[in-house]
């Protein structure tokens, strides 16, 4: 047994390290950090070959063989937006919804100027894109039944995963939800690979009324692993349900990833690392896929005092007293 900055780590004779409990709990972590992607990203100019409405969103299909050939479910791409003379310097990061025949598809939610510009692209238009970025969903052991949970357009990120799991012989169940019917996404695609398949809407305009947590609570007992993508409150609730049942979960977070390559630090989350200590992890590099029980959802947007480097970060944000050198 060794001490590492106050963190208890048990060293087995085999050399394996047993991690300490997740902060605030008495249990061992269920998931390890997702491994890095097998292939580096590439940047290039790609041609839009398809555009279609998908409920309240727009699905773009892009000819990008260098990305499509190496992308894995859970990864994303980052688009330059606004054109070559645009003042919008930051890229827009969007999950890859599908790949095939040298093409990738993404589902765009046109909520602000940059995403509206991207959603307005038509076949023949060119876009500057980098990818595949981030860490993909780790695949479960052979025969493990999987439960997929998607919220809003986050469901699109699970389509490729569902198909891959089915092709490998896994049983796949899925729950997709949204605030209303117009904001549901990828319903037909996921229904084609999942059984049972449940749709929920907060207002009851489609499927079961209520949130995804209802059917997830019913289905999680039959799952060996849970995968989720959607709004942060949904991910927190789904990860909690899985953890309480002793089921490992993987969540693809929808943080704003301004650069996509780990430089700007705008997408950091407090995450428990492989050594049991909590650090700010960059969603675009160490994620966007994280073990659900390792994300400290309650501390997102804060600076936890036990975070590695918290003292220095707190000092950097403390105003200098009169007469002190800032």
C-alpha positions, 0 to 999 in steps of 0.5 A: 500500500502506498500513499500518493498525495493523500490518495490510497492506492493498493498495489497487488502482487501482479502489479495491478493498482486498485484505485481508491473510492471516488470522492464522496463515496465508499465504492471502487470506480467502475470505469477506467479513463477511455483510451486514446484514439488509434489514429491522429486527426487530419485537417482539410477542405471537404465538400458537402454532398448532402443536407437534409432536415432531421426534426429541428436539426440539419444533417450534413453529409460530407466527403471526407475519406481521410476522416471517415476511414479512421473515425470511431463512434464517440469522436467528433469533428471541428469546423471552421465557420463563416468562410475565409474572411469571417471574424468567427475564429473558433471552430464548432465541434460536432459529434460524428453521427455516421461514416461510410463510403468515405463520407461522414455525417453530422447533426447540427443544431442551429442555435447561434451564428456559427452553427446557423452558418454551418447548417446553411451549407448546401451540396457543393459547398466546401468546409474546413474540417479537422478530425476525427478528434477526441477519444471514442467509446470503449467497446465492451467484452464480447456478449455484453448487453448494452443500453444506449441513452440519447438526449436531443441531438446527442442521440446522433452520436450513438447511431454508429455505436449501436450499429457497431455493437449489433454487428459484433453480436451484442444485444442493444437497448436504447432510450432517446428523449427530448423536451418535445417531439420536434427535438427528438433525433435519430429515432429511426436510426436507433430503432433499427438497431435496438430492442427494446427501444423507448422514446420519451418527451418531457411534454408527452408529445411523442412516446412516453411522457417524462424524462429518459431516467424512467425507462433507464431505471427499468432497463439498466438492470439488464445491461452490462454497460451503459452509453450516453450522450446528451445534456449534462443533467441527463448524463449525470442522472444516467450515470448515477442510475448505472453506478447505483446498479453496479453497471459501468457507464460511458458518457460523451459530454456536450461541453463547448469545445472552442479549439478542439485540440486541448489548447484553450481549456474552455471545455475542462471538467473535474474528473477522477483520474487513473491514480484516484486524484481529481483533475480538470480534464479537457473534454476535447482531448481526454474526452469527450467520452468519460467513465460516467462514475469518474465525472464529478457532475456536481462540481462542474463549473466550480473549482473543487478544493481537492483538485490537483493544482486548485491552490495555484488556480485559486491564487491566480484568480485572487485579486492582488491586495493594494501594494502587492505585485499582481 
